[in-house]
Amino acid sequence: MAQQPNVTAEEWGTADGGPVRRFVLHSGELRAAVLTYGATLQTLEYAGSDRILGYDSLEGYRNGESYQGAAVGRYANRIAGGRFTLGGREYDVGRNDKGVGHLHGGRVGFDKRLWTAEAVDDGEGPAVRFSLHAADGEEGYPGNLSVTLTYRLVGGNTLRLTYTAETDRDTVVNLTNHAYFNLNGRVGDGALRDDTILDTRVRIAAQAFTPVDARLIPTGELRAVEGTPFDFRQEKAIGRDIGGEDEQLRLGDGYDHNFVLGTDRRFRHAASAYSPRGGVRLDCFTDLPGVQFYTGNALDEPGGKGGVPLHRRQGFCLETQFFPDSPNRPAFPSPVLRAGETFVSVTEYRFSR
């Protein structure tokens, strides 16, 4: 397998009867490691320190339940009742979310699949392109779907994710990455800090969010953030309002909500986060209409990186996306991909000090 100078590859175990490879990309102050298992972002180092949670071994990713760094699909986030109607036909995509809904593509979503991968040498920055085929009927979805995800380092401080998808039947597509960020960095022994992200300061460029019901399914309302704990239009600490008396915070046990960036596909600034302790800022840009802000409320796993258990509110997610349950909400921006069309989307995570 050909390698470019800033991309190296190594064997990292086996899964589904095949070898898992770990690609490492370098550019400036940024270093990323990505796995062919789940097209997973395993490491994202900036200024010498890892800024995402995860595991030190393949078994962690195979057995973990929190989608650490994974590529999520065919439909990221939730679909009410595990059903939707498209073209007059109802599709049952399963209820893997506590038996009441569909979550992150089903029981064997893209995060649990072995992707093929190749280093890309096109002069635009070190990159690895992952490819996956999802068969018609897989997890209940219509259409043979061909997906690519390219991880690329740009300018020494930016991770760019470019998604493409094509189908031979009309289907729904919602692709995201599920990295958990902790911008505080590492302590001297190399382990991630055993602390929370509550003092991390966040700004989200959204005038509205989509409130949810008890199943965490959007009600269909676009609710203004003004006057609520969901107002991140001005930068504030995650922990400032997270414990407030608010029904939506109670339902999500914190922030686990889709924020409305717009209804078009314009590439825009979605959110930023700043760690006062780490001195690092992260800016997220996307051409998707929403971003799920999740504060790791349910994290509870024994085997995180460096031997530090994954625990409640140790990381936060900025999952760029179509809105949850969009296949059942015609008023939401449409996630439908028509046969013969090509879906393309770009998300960037930019670091600075």
Solvent accessible surface area in square Angstrom, and as a share of the most:
residue,aa,sasa,rsa
1,M,119,0.53
2,A,91,0.71
3,Q,92,0.41
4,Q,22,0.10
5,P,129,0.81
6,N,70,0.36
7,V,0,0.00
8,T,63,0.37
9,A,24,0.19
10,E,79,0.35
11,E,107,0.48
12,W,47,0.16
13,G,41,0.39
14,T,91,0.53
15,A,2,0.02
16,D,97,0.50
17,G,87,0.83
18,G,13,0.12
19,P,80,0.50
20,V,0,0.00
21,R,85,0.31
22,R,30,0.11
23,F,2,0.01
24,V,10,0.06
25,L,1,0.00
26,H,77,0.34
27,S,22,0.14
28,G,76,0.73
29,E,75,0.34
30,L,2,0.01
31,R,66,0.24
32,A,0,0.00
33,A,0,0.00
34,V,0,0.00
35,L,0,0.00
36,T,8,0.05
37,Y,11,0.04
38,G,0,0.00
39,A,0,0.00
40,T,2,0.01
41,L,3,0.01
42,Q,8,0.03
43,T,8,0.05
44,L,0,0.00
45,E,42,0.19
46,Y,9,0.03
47,A,32,0.25
48,G,72,0.70
49,S,15,0.09
50,D,1,0.00
51,R,12,0.04
52,I,1,0.00
53,L,2,0.01
54,G,0,0.00
55,Y,9,0.03
56,D,86,0.45
57,S,57,0.37
58,L,13,0.07
59,E,91,0.41
60,G,16,0.15
61,Y,14,0.05
62,R,90,0.33
63,N,108,0.55
64,G,14,0.14
65,E,149,0.67
66,S,14,0.09
67,Y,48,0.18
68,Q,5,0.02
69,G,1,0.01
70,A,5,0.04
71,A,4,0.03
72,V,1,0.01
73,G,0,0.00
74,R,5,0.02
75,Y,0,0.00
76,A,0,0.00
77,N,4,0.02
78,R,31,0.11
79,I,0,0.00
80,A,23,0.18
81,G,21,0.20
82,G,0,0.00
83,R,101,0.37
84,F,3,0.01
85,T,79,0.46
86,L,21,0.10
87,G,81,0.78
88,G,75,0.73
89,R,139,0.51
90,E,107,0.48
91,Y,20,0.08
92,D,70,0.36
93,V,4,0.02
94,G,15,0.14
95,R,81,0.30
96,N,43,0.22
97,D,14,0.07
98,K,187,0.79
99,G,51,0.49
100,V,69,0.40
101,G,3,0.03
102,H,0,0.00
103,L,25,0.13
104,H,11,0.05
105,G,1,0.01
106,G,6,0.06
107,R,161,0.59
108,V,74,0.43
109,G,2,0.02
110,F,6,0.02
111,D,10,0.05
112,K,54,0.23
113,R,56,0.21
114,L,47,0.24
115,W,8,0.03
116,T,95,0.55
117,A,21,0.17
118,E,91,0.41
119,A,24,0.19
120,V,13,0.07
121,D,118,0.61
122,D,72,0.37
123,G,78,0.75
124,E,113,0.51
125,G,25,0.24
126,P,11,0.07
127,A,0,0.00
128,V,0,0.00
129,R,84,0.31
130,F,0,0.00
131,S,41,0.26
132,L,13,0.07
133,H,95,0.42
134,A,1,0.01
135,A,43,0.33
136,D,62,0.32
137,G,46,0.45
138,E,50,0.22
139,E,49,0.22
140,G,24,0.23
141,Y,2,0.01
142,P,1,0.01
143,G,0,0.00
144,N,55,0.28
145,L,0,0.00
146,S,58,0.37
147,V,2,0.01
148,T,38,0.22
149,L,0,0.00
150,T,15,0.08
151,Y,1,0.00
152,R,23,0.08
153,L,0,0.00
154,V,39,0.23
155,G,75,0.72
156,G,11,0.11
157,N,53,0.27
158,T,9,0.05
159,L,0,0.00
160,R,69,0.25
161,L,1,0.01
162,T,36,0.21
163,Y,5,0.02
164,T,37,0.22
165,A,1,0.00
166,E,90,0.40
167,T,9,0.05
168,D,80,0.42
169,R,84,0.31
170,D,50,0.26
171,T,0,0.00
172,V,1,0.01
173,V,2,0.01
174,N,0,0.00
175,L,7,0.03
176,T,1,0.00
177,N,5,0.03
178,H,8,0.04
179,A,4,0.03
180,Y,6,0.02
181,F,2,0.01
182,N,0,0.00
183,L,0,0.00
184,N,4,0.02
185,G,2,0.02
186,R,71,0.26
187,V,63,0.36
188,G,88,0.85
189,D,121,0.63
190,G,31,0.30
191,A,9,0.07
192,L,4,0.02
193,R,71,0.26
194,D,99,0.51
195,D,31,0.16
196,T,47,0.27
197,I,0,0.00
198,L,56,0.28
199,D,53,0.28
200,T,0,0.00
201,R,89,0.32
202,V,1,0.00
203,R,88,0.32
204,I,1,0.00
205,A,35,0.27
206,A,3,0.02
207,Q,124,0.55
208,A,16,0.12
209,F,2,0.01
210,T,0,0.00
211,P,1,0.00
212,V,9,0.05
213,D,42,0.22
214,A,86,0.66
215,R,114,0.42
216,L,31,0.16
217,I,6,0.03
218,P,1,0.01
219,T,65,0.38
220,G,29,0.28
221,E,75,0.33
222,L,87,0.43
223,R,88,0.32
224,A,62,0.48
225,V,1,0.00
226,E,123,0.55
227,G,81,0.78
228,T,37,0.21
229,P,25,0.15
230,F,1,0.01
231,D,35,0.18
232,F,1,0.01
233,R,68,0.25
234,Q,148,0.66
235,E,53,0.24
236,K,6,0.03
237,A,23,0.18
238,I,0,0.00
239,G,27,0.26
240,R,166,0.60
241,D,33,0.17
242,I,14,0.07
243,G,69,0.67
244,G,36,0.35
245,E,183,0.82
246,D,39,0.20
247,E,109,0.49
248,Q,8,0.03
249,L,5,0.02
250,R,163,0.59
251,L,37,0.18
252,G,8,0.08
253,D,70,0.36
254,G,2,0.02
255,Y,0,0.00
256,D,20,0.10
257,H,0,0.00
258,N,2,0.01
259,F,1,0.00
260,V,16,0.09
261,L,17,0.09
262,G,17,0.16
263,T,102,0.59
264,D,71,0.37
265,R,97,0.35
266,R,143,0.52
267,F,87,0.36
268,R,24,0.09
269,H,48,0.22
270,A,0,0.00
271,A,0,0.00
272,S,5,0.04
273,A,1,0.00
274,Y,63,0.24
275,S,0,0.00
276,P,68,0.43
277,R,109,0.40
278,G,24,0.24
279,G,29,0.27
280,V,1,0.00
281,R,77,0.28
282,L,0,0.00
283,D,29,0.15
284,C,0,0.00
285,F,35,0.14
286,T,0,0.00
287,D,18,0.09
288,L,1,0.01
289,P,0,0.00
290,G,0,0.00
291,V,0,0.00
292,Q,8,0.04
293,F,0,0.00
294,Y,27,0.10
295,T,0,0.00
296,G,0,0.00
297,N,9,0.05
298,A,83,0.65
299,L,6,0.03
300,D,123,0.64
301,E,27,0.12
302,P,119,0.75
303,G,43,0.41
304,G,5,0.04
305,K,3,0.01
306,G,45,0.43
307,G,62,0.59
308,V,20,0.12
309,P,66,0.42
310,L,2,0.01
311,H,50,0.22
312,R,102,0.37
313,R,28,0.10
314,Q,1,0.01
315,G,0,0.00
316,F,0,0.00
317,C,0,0.00
318,L,3,0.01
319,E,4,0.02
320,T,2,0.01
321,Q,1,0.00
322,F,10,0.04
323,F,1,0.00
324,P,5,0.03
325,D,2,0.01
326,S,5,0.03
327,P,21,0.13
328,N,54,0.28
329,R,77,0.28
330,P,138,0.87
331,A,101,0.79
332,F,11,0.05
333,P,21,0.13
334,S,74,0.48
335,P,7,0.05
336,V,42,0.24
337,L,9,0.05
338,R,109,0.40
339,A,48,0.38
340,G,77,0.74
341,E,90,0.40
342,T,73,0.42
343,F,18,0.08
344,V,76,0.44
345,S,0,0.00
346,V,36,0.21
347,T,1,0.01
348,E,9,0.04
349,Y,6,0.02
350,R,82,0.30
351,F,1,0.00
352,S,46,0.30
353,R,180,0.66
